[in-house]
């Protein structure tokens, strides 16, 4: 854990009386400049989830009147509550982004109630009208990126078997697995995707084991949804498999084996939230967006991507940029034979039903 992170928590415990006594000063200081806090569950240079958020935070540092405070390697325990309180009481933060999935309930919700004048926005699809009004959530339709990954993967695959290393079977992850398979099947309906869930957002040993198992099973293109794709990408490339990235650009880790990747572009969201705060209004409680909104972007194509694959993916991306693109559309069943969508039924990227996805589509081998 970073020394800064450790000292921050010790300061909060050791100087709580001082911090509380100076709270009015902290509140005044928060008014100008606007202090924005970012909390990461892992390191900021993880080539993945945390790095993508840190890149978004970095974009705010160039905005006049904005001060950014950050803490990395904060566990999804009461540690994050201490960090939030530290940012509020010691740094004067009035807008906080606890970015990890497990920070929301109960930790962020507890701090929202304790600090009603502070705005909290969580990355994920968890906020509802029943939650505090100074809370909110944001996320992106990055399954669009995984669909495009699937198209490129299908063109590159010789075995017609693709692999997916996933952390936990929550809706956001399941949408990505489904998107990857359906993108691939838009090219070749015979393609399958084997998914292995590690059960953890970040556990290098299990990620390496899963990647090796997928390749041993015949998969020749690998993608993932874990916090840091670094181990998956490096392991797959070392084994000779192609890779589609996730969260951030991992092309430097796989060289010629990197095909493309689905990346976050959090800077646009964070800038909008800050603009609201500087204008004296609370940011919206529920924010979503995809490729057309600039919330998601694609990595540059690697050297192994054929002209046909580029043309195919670019054409589909152009359709996505118009808005309303439906990845889930009928007739479609899950991998247990249950109907998801009948003929003529489609769910566009902003369909609320996708916030509750609990299935894997036909063609995905594995269970949620």
C-alpha positions as CSV (number, residue, x, y, z in Angstrom):
1,X,0.0,0.0,0.0
2,X,1.3,3.5,-0.9
3,X,2.7,5.5,2.0
4,X,0.4,8.3,1.2
5,X,-2.6,6.0,1.6
6,X,-1.4,4.7,5.0
7,X,-0.6,8.2,6.3
8,X,-4.1,9.5,5.2
9,X,-5.9,6.9,7.3
10,X,-3.6,7.3,10.3
11,X,-4.1,11.0,10.1
12,X,-7.8,10.6,10.3
13,X,-7.7,8.4,13.3
14,X,-4.9,10.2,15.1
15,X,-6.2,13.7,14.6
16,X,-9.9,13.3,14.5
17,X,-10.5,16.0,17.1
18,X,-8.4,18.4,15.1
19,X,-10.1,17.5,11.9
20,X,-13.6,17.9,13.3
21,X,-12.6,21.2,15.0
22,X,-11.4,22.6,11.7
23,X,-14.3,21.3,9.7
24,X,-15.8,24.8,8.9
25,X,-12.4,25.8,7.5
26,X,-12.3,22.6,5.4
27,X,-15.8,23.3,4.1
28,X,-14.8,26.9,3.1
29,X,-11.7,25.6,1.4
30,X,-13.8,23.1,-0.6
31,X,-15.8,26.0,-2.1
32,X,-12.7,27.3,-3.9
33,X,-11.1,25.4,-5.3
34,X,-13.5,22.5,-5.8
35,X,-11.9,19.5,-4.3
36,X,-12.6,16.2,-5.9
37,X,-11.7,12.8,-4.4
38,X,-11.0,9.6,-6.3
39,X,-10.7,6.2,-4.5
40,X,-9.2,3.1,-6.3
41,X,-9.3,-0.5,-5.1
42,X,-6.0,-1.2,-6.8
43,X,-2.9,0.7,-8.1
44,X,-3.3,3.5,-10.5
45,X,-1.0,2.0,-13.0
46,X,-2.6,-1.5,-13.3
47,X,-3.2,-1.4,-17.1
48,X,-6.9,-1.7,-16.3
49,X,-9.9,-0.5,-14.3
50,X,-8.0,1.7,-11.9
51,X,-5.7,3.2,-14.5
52,X,-8.7,4.1,-16.7
53,X,-10.3,6.0,-13.8
54,X,-6.9,7.6,-12.9
55,X,-6.6,8.9,-16.5
56,X,-10.0,10.4,-16.1
57,X,-9.0,12.1,-12.8
58,X,-5.8,13.4,-14.5
59,X,-8.0,15.2,-17.0
60,X,-9.6,17.2,-14.2
61,X,-6.2,18.5,-12.9
62,X,-6.0,20.9,-15.9
63,X,-9.3,22.5,-15.1
64,X,-8.9,25.9,-13.3
65,X,-10.4,25.9,-9.8
66,X,-10.2,22.1,-9.4
67,X,-8.1,20.2,-6.9
68,X,-7.9,16.4,-7.2
69,X,-7.0,14.1,-4.2
70,X,-6.5,10.4,-4.8
71,X,-6.0,7.2,-2.8
72,X,-5.1,3.8,-4.3
73,X,-5.2,0.3,-2.9
74,X,-8.2,0.9,-0.7
75,X,-10.0,-2.3,0.2
76,X,-13.8,-2.8,-0.1
77,X,-14.1,-2.7,3.7
78,X,-14.5,0.1,6.3
79,X,-11.1,1.3,5.0
80,X,-13.0,3.1,2.2
81,X,-15.2,4.8,4.8
82,X,-12.1,6.1,6.5
83,X,-10.7,7.3,3.2
84,X,-13.9,9.1,2.3
85,X,-14.1,10.8,5.7
86,X,-10.4,11.8,5.4
87,X,-11.0,13.4,2.0
88,X,-14.0,15.3,3.4
89,X,-12.6,16.4,6.8
90,X,-8.9,16.9,5.9
91,X,-9.0,17.8,2.3
92,X,-12.4,19.5,2.0
93,X,-13.7,17.3,-0.8
94,X,-17.2,18.1,-1.8
95,X,-17.4,15.6,-4.7
96,X,-16.1,12.0,-4.2
97,X,-15.8,9.1,-6.7
98,X,-15.5,5.7,-4.9
99,X,-14.8,3.8,-8.1
100,X,-14.9,0.1,-7.1
101,X,-18.1,-2.0,-7.2
102,X,-17.9,-3.1,-3.6
103,X,-17.6,0.5,-2.2
104,X,-21.3,1.3,-2.8
105,X,-23.2,-0.7,-0.2
106,X,-22.9,-0.2,2.7
107,X,-19.8,2.0,2.7
108,X,-20.7,4.9,0.3
109,X,-24.3,4.9,1.5
110,X,-23.2,5.3,5.1
111,X,-21.0,8.2,4.2
112,X,-23.8,9.8,2.1
113,X,-26.0,9.9,5.2
114,X,-23.3,11.2,7.4
115,X,-22.3,13.9,4.9
116,X,-25.4,15.2,3.2
117,X,-23.7,18.3,1.8
118,X,-21.1,16.2,-0.1
119,X,-21.9,14.6,-3.5
120,X,-20.9,10.9,-4.0
121,X,-20.9,9.2,-7.4
122,X,-20.2,5.5,-7.7
123,X,-19.1,3.6,-10.8
124,X,-21.6,0.9,-11.5
125,X,-25.3,0.4,-12.0
126,X,-26.4,0.3,-8.3
127,X,-28.1,3.7,-7.5
128,X,-31.9,3.7,-7.2
129,X,-34.5,6.3,-6.2
130,X,-34.5,4.7,-2.7
131,X,-30.9,5.8,-2.1
132,X,-29.7,9.1,-0.7
133,X,-30.1,12.1,-3.1
134,X,-26.5,13.1,-2.7
135,X,-25.5,9.6,-4.1
136,X,-25.5,8.5,-7.7
137,X,-24.0,6.1,-10.2
138,X,-22.5,6.2,-13.6
139,X,-21.4,3.6,-16.1
140,X,-20.9,3.0,-19.8
141,X,-22.3,0.6,-22.4
142,X,-18.9,-1.0,-22.8
143,X,-20.5,-4.2,-24.0
144,X,-20.5,-2.3,-27.3
145,X,-16.8,-2.4,-27.2
146,X,-16.8,-6.1,-26.4
147,X,-19.1,-6.8,-29.3
148,X,-16.6,-5.1,-31.6
149,X,-13.8,-7.1,-29.9
150,X,-15.8,-10.2,-30.8
151,X,-16.0,-9.3,-34.4
152,X,-12.2,-8.8,-34.7
153,X,-11.6,-12.0,-32.6
154,X,-13.8,-14.0,-35.0
155,X,-11.8,-12.9,-38.0
156,X,-8.5,-13.9,-36.2
157,X,-9.6,-17.2,-34.7
158,X,-8.6,-20.5,-36.4
159,X,-10.1,-22.8,-33.8
160,X,-13.4,-21.0,-33.6
161,X,-13.1,-21.1,-29.8
162,X,-12.7,-17.9,-27.9
163,X,-11.9,-17.5,-24.2
164,X,-13.2,-15.0,-21.5
165,X,-11.7,-14.6,-18.1
166,X,-14.3,-12.9,-15.9
167,X,-14.3,-11.8,-12.2
168,X,-17.8,-12.1,-10.9
169,X,-21.2,-12.9,-12.6
170,X,-22.8,-9.4,-12.1
171,X,-24.9,-7.8,-14.9
172,X,-22.1,-5.6,-16.2
173,X,-19.8,-8.6,-16.6
174,X,-22.4,-10.9,-18.1
175,X,-23.3,-8.2,-20.6
176,X,-19.7,-8.1,-21.7
177,X,-19.4,-11.9,-22.1
178,X,-22.7,-11.9,-24.1
179,X,-21.5,-9.0,-26.2
180,X,-18.2,-10.7,-27.0
181,X,-19.9,-13.9,-28.1
182,X,-22.7,-12.2,-30.2
183,X,-20.1,-10.0,-31.9
184,X,-18.1,-13.1,-32.9
185,X,-21.3,-14.9,-34.0
186,X,-22.2,-12.0,-36.3
187,X,-19.2,-13.2,-38.3
188,X,-19.4,-16.9,-37.7
189,X,-22.4,-18.5,-36.0
190,X,-20.4,-21.6,-35.1
191,X,-18.0,-19.8,-32.8
192,X,-18.2,-20.5,-29.1
193,X,-16.9,-18.6,-26.0
194,X,-15.7,-20.5,-22.9
195,X,-15.9,-18.3,-19.8
196,X,-14.2,-18.9,-16.5
197,X,-15.1,-16.9,-13.4
198,X,-12.3,-16.3,-10.9
199,X,-14.6,-15.0,-8.2
200,X,-12.3,-12.0,-7.5
201,X,-11.8,-8.6,-9.2
202,X,-8.1,-9.0,-8.9
203,X,-6.3,-12.3,-8.2
204,X,-3.3,-12.8,-10.5
205,X,-2.9,-16.5,-9.7
206,X,-6.5,-17.4,-10.7
207,X,-6.3,-15.1,-13.7
208,X,-3.2,-16.9,-15.0
209,X,-4.7,-20.3,-14.3
210,X,-7.9,-19.4,-16.1
211,X,-6.1,-18.0,-19.1
212,X,-4.0,-21.2,-19.4
213,X,-7.0,-23.4,-19.0
214,X,-8.8,-21.6,-21.8
215,X,-5.9,-21.9,-24.1
216,X,-5.4,-25.6,-23.2
217,X,-9.1,-26.0,-24.1
218,X,-8.5,-24.7,-27.6
219,X,-9.2,-21.0,-27.3
220,X,-6.9,-18.9,-29.6
221,X,-8.3,-15.4,-28.8
222,X,-8.7,-14.3,-25.1
223,X,-10.4,-11.3,-23.5
224,X,-11.4,-10.5,-20.0
225,X,-13.3,-8.5,-17.4
226,X,-11.1,-8.3,-14.3
227,X,-9.7,-5.2,-12.7
228,X,-6.2,-5.5,-14.2
229,X,-6.0,-7.4,-17.5
230,X,-2.2,-7.3,-17.3
231,X,-1.8,-11.0,-16.2
232,X,-4.4,-12.3,-18.7
233,X,-2.9,-10.3,-21.6
234,X,0.7,-11.3,-20.9
235,X,-0.1,-14.9,-20.2
236,X,-2.2,-15.2,-23.4
237,X,0.4,-13.5,-25.6
238,X,3.2,-15.7,-24.1
239,X,1.2,-18.8,-25.0
240,X,0.7,-17.5,-28.6
241,X,-2.9,-16.6,-28.3
242,X,-4.4,-13.3,-29.6
243,X,-5.8,-10.8,-27.2
244,X,-8.6,-8.3,-27.1
245,X,-8.1,-5.8,-24.3
246,X,-10.4,-4.3,-21.7
247,X,-10.6,-1.1,-19.5
248,X,-7.5,0.5,-21.0
249,X,-4.9,0.1,-23.7
250,X,-2.8,-3.1,-23.1
251,X,-1.2,-3.2,-26.5
252,X,2.3,-2.6,-25.0
253,X,1.9,-5.9,-23.1
254,X,1.1,-8.1,-26.0
255,X,2.8,-6.5,-29.0
256,X,1.8,-8.3,-32.2
257,X,-0.8,-10.5,-30.4
258,X,-3.0,-7.5,-29.4
259,X,-5.9,-7.2,-31.8
260,X,-7.9,-4.2,-30.3
261,X,-9.6,-3.4,-27.0
262,X,-12.7,-1.9,-25.3
263,X,-11.5,1.1,-23.3
264,X,-13.2,3.5,-20.9
265,X,-13.1,7.3,-21.5
266,X,-14.0,8.5,-18.0
267,X,-12.7,12.0,-18.6
268,X,-15.8,13.2,-20.4
269,X,-18.1,12.0,-17.6
270,X,-15.9,13.5,-14.8
271,X,-15.6,16.8,-16.6
272,X,-19.4,17.0,-16.9
273,X,-19.8,16.3,-13.1
274,X,-17.3,18.9,-12.3
275,X,-19.0,21.5,-14.5
276,X,-22.2,20.9,-12.7
277,X,-20.6,21.4,-9.3
278,X,-18.8,24.5,-10.4
279,X,-22.2,25.8,-11.7
280,X,-23.6,25.3,-8.2
281,X,-25.8,22.3,-9.0
282,X,-25.7,18.6,-8.1
283,X,-24.6,16.2,-10.8
284,X,-27.3,13.8,-12.1
285,X,-27.9,10.7,-10.0
286,X,-28.0,8.2,-12.9
287,X,-25.7,8.6,-15.9
288,X,-25.1,6.1,-18.7
289,X,-23.4,6.4,-22.2
290,X,-21.6,4.4,-24.8
291,X,-19.6,5.0,-27.9
292,X,-21.8,7.8,-29.3
293,X,-21.5,9.7,-26.0
294,X,-17.7,9.4,-25.8
295,X,-17.9,7.2,-22.6
296,X,-16.3,4.3,-24.4
297,X,-13.6,4.0,-27.1
298,X,-11.7,1.4,-28.9
299,X,-8.0,0.7,-28.9
300,X,-6.1,1.0,-32.2
301,X,-6.0,-2.1,-34.3
302,X,-3.0,-4.3,-33.9
303,X,-0.8,-5.5,-36.9
304,X,-2.5,-8.9,-36.9
305,X,-6.0,-7.5,-37.7
306,X,-6.9,-8.1,-41.3
307,X,-8.4,-5.6,-43.7
308,X,-11.6,-7.6,-43.7
309,X,-11.8,-7.5,-39.9
310,X,-11.2,-3.8,-39.8
311,X,-13.8,-3.1,-42.4
312,X,-16.3,-5.3,-40.6
313,X,-15.7,-3.8,-37.2
314,X,-15.7,-0.2,-38.5
315,X,-19.0,-0.7,-40.3
316,X,-20.7,-2.0,-37.1
317,X,-19.1,0.8,-35.1
318,X,-20.6,3.4,-37.5
319,X,-24.0,1.9,-36.8
320,X,-23.4,2.0,-33.0
321,X,-22.4,5.7,-33.3
322,X,-26.0,6.4,-34.5
323,X,-27.4,5.3,-31.2
324,X,-29.9,2.6,-30.4
325,X,-27.8,-0.3,-31.4
326,X,-29.2,-3.6,-30.0
327,X,-26.7,-6.4,-29.1
328,X,-29.5,-8.5,-27.5
329,X,-32.1,-9.2,-30.1
330,X,-34.4,-12.0,-30.9
331,X,-34.7,-14.8,-31.6
332,X,-32.3,-15.4,-28.8
333,X,-32.0,-18.0,-26.0
334,X,-29.7,-18.3,-23.1
335,X,-27.3,-21.2,-22.8
336,X,-29.8,-23.2,-20.8
337,X,-32.4,-23.0,-23.5
338,X,-34.6,-20.3,-22.0
339,X,-35.9,-17.6,-24.3
340,X,-34.3,-14.2,-23.8
341,X,-35.9,-12.4,-26.7
342,X,-38.5,-13.5,-29.2
343,X,-38.4,-12.8,-32.9
344,X,-38.7,-9.0,-33.4
345,X,-37.7,-8.2,-29.8
346,X,-34.6,-6.1,-29.2
347,X,-32.9,-4.4,-26.3
348,X,-31.0,-1.2,-27.2
349,X,-27.9,-0.4,-25.2
350,X,-29.9,1.8,-22.8
351,X,-32.6,-0.8,-22.1
352,X,-33.1,-0.9,-18.3
353,X,-33.5,-4.7,-18.5
354,X,-29.8,-4.9,-19.2
355,X,-29.0,-3.5,-15.8
356,X,-30.4,-6.8,-14.4
357,X,-28.8,-9.3,-16.8
358,X,-28.5,-12.7,-15.1
359,X,-27.9,-15.0,-18.0
360,X,-25.3,-16.1,-20.5
361,X,-26.4,-16.4,-24.1
362,X,-26.5,-19.5,-26.2
363,X,-23.0,-20.2,-27.5
364,X,-21.3,-19.3,-24.2
365,X,-19.9,-22.3,-22.3
366,X,-20.0,-21.8,-18.6
367,X,-22.5,-20.8,-15.9
368,X,-23.2,-17.5,-14.2
